[in-house]
Amino acid sequence: MKFFSYYMGEELESLFYQPPQPFTKHSDRELLSYGLGATLYMPATRKNIHQEILSKKHAGLTSIVLDLEDAVGDRQVETAEAAVIAELKMLQQEIEKQYIDLEDLPLLFIRIRSFEQFCRIKERLEESVHVLTGVVIPKFSANEGKAILEEASVISTDEHPFYAMPILESAKVMYQETRMSELLGIKKIVDQYRENILNVRIGATDFSGIYGLRRSADLTAYDIAVLRDCIADIINVFQRVESPYVISGPVWEYFSGNERWLKPQLRQTLFRDHFGERGLKWRADLIDRNLDGLIREVLMDIANGLIGKTIIHPSHIKVVQALHVVSFEEYMDALSIIESATGEGGVAKSSFSNKMNEMKPHLYWAQRIIQKSNVYGVLHEKYTNIDLLQKEVLVSNP
């Protein structure tokens, strides 16, 4: 797998100074944690999931979560378990018949309801559990999360690595008076299983639901005060330089073209300066498709150090992943900082003559940019992330 696989040959070379590198579930854990991109959630009751995967129905998709929790009604649990087990076993059969290679599959995860359900599904899957890349753990807590992480570590082997992705979305994390002690408790548990943790995810919908809130398509998670404050504390605990994890952006819920109430957030200059009148028409099309809010939120995710995003519609794949591509300027600054971090000097003017690069404060940022560049690629100097959004990619309804 690799990002932007729908670009071929000369088109890829013309856009990318450094093209995206391929990766699989067997890639280095740190690199893989950057490679989830736009993670598409699918209800475990969805029909013919294995056929969609085999046919590569959703262009550019690199990671999928089969959801047994919120996407499944309480009366559907038994049916959903049976369905997801059947789909994964069919995928295993296709691999055994050599119709597809395990390395060609997107990163596959199941989102469970409980430790007991996880054990039950694992036992019923038998060898087919190796089709999975890991497990997503909703409402992860310091008290109950350890057992699931331990079970995930037991499944994991050098030949078949198996990862966990905790979702922070409980009331204890959200409530200000319990937040920091709960986050530090979770961090202590997660640190014990670091080699099996792929990333940390944020359950913005559950957090909002605690207060009866739901952000509109015109607002981002960062516009909701209690949500913004909680996300800031999660970043504070889990992204510290001495013991960092990749944190994924919260889900974007909207995909329809309903009538707007607020002014669009996409700046006209981004489109007019680069593409002229054609760019303004294209901007209008993005707004009509209700993607401008998503673009704004992804840019805020990236500004706060979050990487990748939970999505619920395939039309979001291209947007999320295009915005994560590293610019030529970022890449060259990052290389310069890393190469100069020898103790010989402390500060230098950027080769672009528009900023100051400080070797110590900017080193962690530079290392993260290089990791991102390995997975998402680096654009040629004359191109921007907006150029990648021009590509028409076939999108099917979920």
N, C-alpha and C positions, 0 to 999 in steps of 0.2 A: 504494500500500500504506500501511497504518497499523496500529498495534497496536490490539487489542481491537475489531476490525471487527465482531465478533459482538454488540456492544452497539449498540442502535439508538436514535435520537431522544431521547426523554425519559429513558430509562434511562441513556444516556451522560451527558446533562446533569446528572442527579441525582447521579452518582458523581464527575464530574470538574469541578474548578474551572477547569482548563485542559485541554481534551481533547488526546489525542495528535495530532500533526500528520502529514499524509501525506508520504511520501518515495518516491523511486525511485532507480535506479542512477545517475541523472544529478544527484542532489542533491549539495550541498557535501560534500566528502570527510570533513571533520571531523564533520559531522552524521551522515553515513552510517555512520561507524565506530561510532556509538552505536546504530544501527538494526538490527543483526544479531539481537539478542534471543536466543531459543533457536534455535541453528543445528542443524538436523536432518541427521545423516549418513545417507546411503543407499548401499548397495553399488551400484556402477555396473552390476552384472549384474541389478539389479531390473527386472522387467517393467513396461512401460506407465507409466514415470515421467512422460512428457509428459501422459498422460491424467489422472494424479493432480493434476498442476499445473493443468491446464485446468479441472478440476472443483473445484479448491480443497478437496481431500479433507480436509486437516488444518487446521481452523479456527485462525486466528491466526498461522499459520506465515509468517515473513517471509524466512527464509534457508535454503538447502539446499546441502549439499556432496555431490556425486556422487563416491564414494570409489573410486579405482583402486588404492589402496595396501593397507592392512591388511585391509580388508573383502573383498578379492579374493584368492583363492588364486593361488599362483605359476603354476599350470597354466591359470588362467583369464584371464590378462592379455590375450591376443589377443582372446578373446571379449568381455571387458569393454570394451576399447577400441572394438570394433565396435558394441557395444550403446549406449554413451554417445554416440557420434557419431551413430548413427541416431536416438536420442531427441532430441538437440539439433537435428538437421536437421528433424525432424517439428515441433518447436516453432517453428522458423523458418518453416516452411511455413504453420502456423496463423496466425502473425503476418502473413505476406504475404497470406493470404486474409481478413485482418481479423476472424478469429474471436476473437482476443485482441490486446490492445495490449501492446507491449514494457513499457510503464510498469506494467502490471498483474501482471507476473511477479514472483515472489519473487526475491530476490537469489540467483543461481545461481553455484556455484563447482565446479571439478573439483579433486580432490586427486590429485596425480600421484606417480609413483614416481621419476622422473628427468628431467633436462633433455632427454634424447633423446626420451623419451615425450611430453613437453610439446610439443616441436617437431613431432613426428609427428602428434599429434592436432590441433594448430593448422592444419597444412597440409591435413589431411583435412576439417576442418570448413569451411574456406573462409569464406564470409560468415556462416555460422552461428556463428562464434566470438563474434559480437556479442550473441548471446543470453546469454552468460556475463557475470557481473559480475567474475569474476576466477579466480585460481588459488590453491590452498592448497598450501604447500610443506612436506612433513613432514621431520623431522630436519634442519632448516635449520642450515647451518654457515657459518662465516666463509670457509672455503675454497671451498665449492661453491655457495653461495647466490647469488652475484652474477650468474652467467650467466642464471639463471631470472628474476631481477629485471630484468635488462637486456631480456630477451625480452618480458616483460610490459609494460615501458615502450614498446617498439616497437609492440606491439598497440594500446596505449591512444591514443585521440584525443579531441578535445573532443566530437565527436559520439558516440563510443562509448568512454567511459572503461573501463579495465581495471585491476583491482587485484590485489595479492598479499597473502596472509596467511601469514607464516612460522610454523611450529610449532616451538617449542623443546622438544626431547624426546631429544636425543642424550646419549650417555654423557659427552662432554666438558662438557656443561652440567651434568649431574648430579654428576659427581665433584668433590668439594670442591677438590682441588688444581689442577684445570684450569678450574673454573667461571667465575671472574671474568674471566680473560683471554679466554675464549671468548665470554662475554656482551658484553664491551666490543668485541671484534672484530666480532661480529654487529651490534652497535649502530652501529658505524662504517660498515659496509656498508649497513645499512638506512637510515641517515640520508641516504645519497647518493641514495636512491630514495623519499624521504619522501612525495612526492606520489602515489606508486603503492602505498603501504602502507595498508591499511584497518585492520588491527589485528594484534596479536601474540597467538598462541595457545599454550597450555600443554599438552603431551602427558603428562598424569599417568599414563596407563596404561603407556606406554613407560618412563617414569621408574621406576615401581614395579617393572616387570618386570626391570629391571637387578639388583634385589636379591631377586627371587623373592617380591615382596609383592603383595597385592591387598586393598584395603580392603573391609570388609564393608558391608552396607547400614546398619549401625548407626554407622558411623564416617565422617568426612569426610576430605578430602585434608589438612586442617589437623591431623588427629589422628595422621598418619603422620610421624614426626619428620624423616626425610631429605627427604620430599616437601615438608613445610612450609618447611624451611630453603631449599630450592631455589626455591620459589615466592617467598619473601621476597626473595631475591637478584634474581630476574627483575623484581619490582616495583621494587626499588632502582635498577636500571639503566634500565628502560624507562618508568618513570612519573615521572621527575624533572621538576620544574616547568619547567626551562629547555629541555627537548626531549622532551615526553611523547608516548607512544602509548597508545591504548586497548588494554588487555590483557583477554582473554576468559577466563572461568572454565573449569576443566578439566571433562572429560566426567564425567557421572554414569551409572554402568553398569546400575543396577537398575530394574526395572519390575514384577516379579512380586510376589505376595503371600505369599511363603514365611514360615514360622514364625520369630518373633523370638527372640533370645537376650538382648538387652540392653534396658534401660528406654527407652521412647520419649523423644525429645528435645523434642518439641513441648510447650511449657508450657501447662498447663490454663487458666491465668489469661487468656491471650490470647483464648481461645474462650469461657470462662464469663463473663468480665466484659462481653463485647460481645454475646453471643448467648444467655447463660443455659444451660439444660439442652440446648436444641437445639444450641448450640455444642459442648458436650461430646460429643454423639452424632456430630456432624460431624467433630470431632477424631478420634474412634475410627475413622471411615470412612477418613480420610486415612492413619492408621497402618496399617489393614488393607491399603490399596493401596500400602504401602511408600514413601510420599512424604515422610514426616517427615524422613528422612535427607537427601533432596534439598533440602527447605526449609532445613534447618539449614546445609547446605553453601552454598547460594545466599546466605544471610544472611552467612556468613563471607566469601564472595567480595566481596560489596558492602562489608562492613566494611573490607576490604583494598584497595578501590578498583577491583576487577575489574568489568567490565561485559559482560553477555551470558554465554552458556554453550553449550558443545558438548553436544548430546543425541543419544540413539540411539532414543528412543521418543516418539511424538506426545503421550503423556499428560504429558510434562514441559513442553510448550509453555506452557500456561496458568500453571503454577507459577512458572517462571523469569521470565516477563514481568510477571506480577502483582506479584512482589516487587521489581521494578525501578521501579515507578511512584513518583514523588516525592510525599512527603507535603506537606500544606499548610504545616506548620511548617517543614520543610526549605526549601521554596520561598520563603517569606516571609523567613526568615533570610538565604538566599542573595541575594535582591533587596536587602535592607537593607545587607548587607556591600558589594555591588558599588556601590550608590548612594552609600555613605558613604566609599568608598575614594578620596577626593579630597585627602587630606593634611590635612584640617581637624581630624580627630580620629583617635584610635588604637584606642579601645575603646568599646563601648556595650552596655547590657543588651538582651537580646533582647526583642522586643515580647511574647513569651510569658512573660517574667519567670521563666525557668527556666535561663538560661545566659548566658554572656558571649560576645559576638561581637567578635573582634579583627580589624581591617581588613586588616592585612598577612598574618598567618599563615593566616587563613581565606579569603583571596581566591581562591586556586587551587581550593579545595574548592567555593566558591560558583559559580565559573565552570563547573565540571564538573556541578554540580547543575542549573544553567540549561540546559546542553546536554542532559542527561538528560531534563529536563522537556519540552523541545521535541519529543522523540521519544516518550517513554512517557506524558507527561501529568502532571497534578498533581491529586491527590484533593481533594475538598471536606474541610473541617476535621473534620467528624463521621465521616468514613470512614477506614478503614485498608486496608493491602494485603490483609489477611485477607478483607475484604468481597469483593474481586475473585475470590477463590478459590471463592466460593459458586456462581458461575455454572456451570451444567451445560453443557459444551461437548462436542459429538460427537467422540469419539476413535476412530479405526480402528486396528486392529493393523497394524504395519509389514509 
